[in-house]
Amino acid sequence: MLAVDVGRAYVRLALADLVGEIAARAEEPSRAESLDGLLDQLSRMVAGLTAGAGLAPGDVTVAVFGTPGIHDKETGALRLAPNLPGWERPGAVERLAVVTESPYVLENDVDLAAVGEGAYGLGEGVSHFVFVSIGTGIGMGVVIDGKLYRGSQGAAGEISYLPVGEGDPLVDLGRGMFESVASAGGVVAIAERLGLSTGTAKDVFEAARAGNEAALKAVAAEADHVAHALAGVIAVLDPELVVLGGGIGAQAGDLLIRPVSERLESLVALRPPRIEVSTLGPDAVLLGALAVGLATARDLVFERAVAGPAR
């Protein structure tokens, strides 16, 4: 089976057998600036990966693609994915058929990260937890009673649209209010308003570790925004565990977990859940895709065995 993590910055692929052992991997900077360019890139990478393993693309039992946004099954478009230009057009998702000759599944990338966390990470054996990805964008995967919860439109966990932050939520219609202040770009904007000249959110966090006063204030603002968003999540879902991932969640956990946890003490009704940084790193989406793909591939193989050879 094939697992594919389609991101704005990188594309990651993994080829695995039905036991879950990864046989080959590939990673490249993403050509996400256009739909056609990204599809060409995926097709080339899949062909190269399968050929290197001695397979043809059609030999893959199932492919699982993880992307930002929500698959609108009525139109075949990918909604709420501004970092993937062109995918919002009707029929865009169906064009993934050119990438592989195998059956394929499309899932939200953060949902897959939550599945990966439940199968291989901190969520293993935890019935109720959320995976919160904070980076270029913000999203959340929800696991209830050990199962991924998608909601009626597949949009459960789109916490980027929580009304948490500052300013007018209508200023940037392409991003949610929480995402506009708490994503990587939001952290940089806050730091710059505080007088810190910086290029990336990573620079802000490194400056905070070095004791820069403006950077420390920016981190405090980030922790406050995250705590208020999580307070809403906790009030509705009451998770046992919150796993932080994404570029900010994973890399700045040492700066965020303590102040977020302390702030939550006064924001939630009962004891706040544990907050931990994902141990899966950038592989969270791929591992979730493998977990979904393994279950799907085994079902397909069983169905084929029951059906017998084609006549």
Salt bridges, closest charged atoms under 4 A:
ASP5 OD2 - ARG12 NH1 3.83
GLU27 OE1 - ARG12 NE 3.19
GLU28 OE1 - ARG44 NH2 2.87
ASP36 OD1 - ARG95 NH2 2.75
GLU107 OE2 - ARG150 NH2 2.67
ASP145 OD1 - HIS128 NE2 3.43
GLU166 OE2 - ARG193 NH2 2.41
GLU166 OE1 - HIS225 NE2 3.62
GLU179 OE2 - ARG175 NE 3.53
GLU213 OE2 - LYS217 NZ 3.57
ASP224 OD1 - HIS228 ND1 3.60
ASP224 OD1 - ARG263 NE 3.08
GLU240 OE2 - ARG274 NH2 3.94
ASP254 OD1 - ARG209 NH2 2.86
GLU262 OE2 - ARG258 NE 3.11
GLU276 OE2 - ARG274 NH1 2.42
ASP283 OD1 - ARG25 NH2 2.72
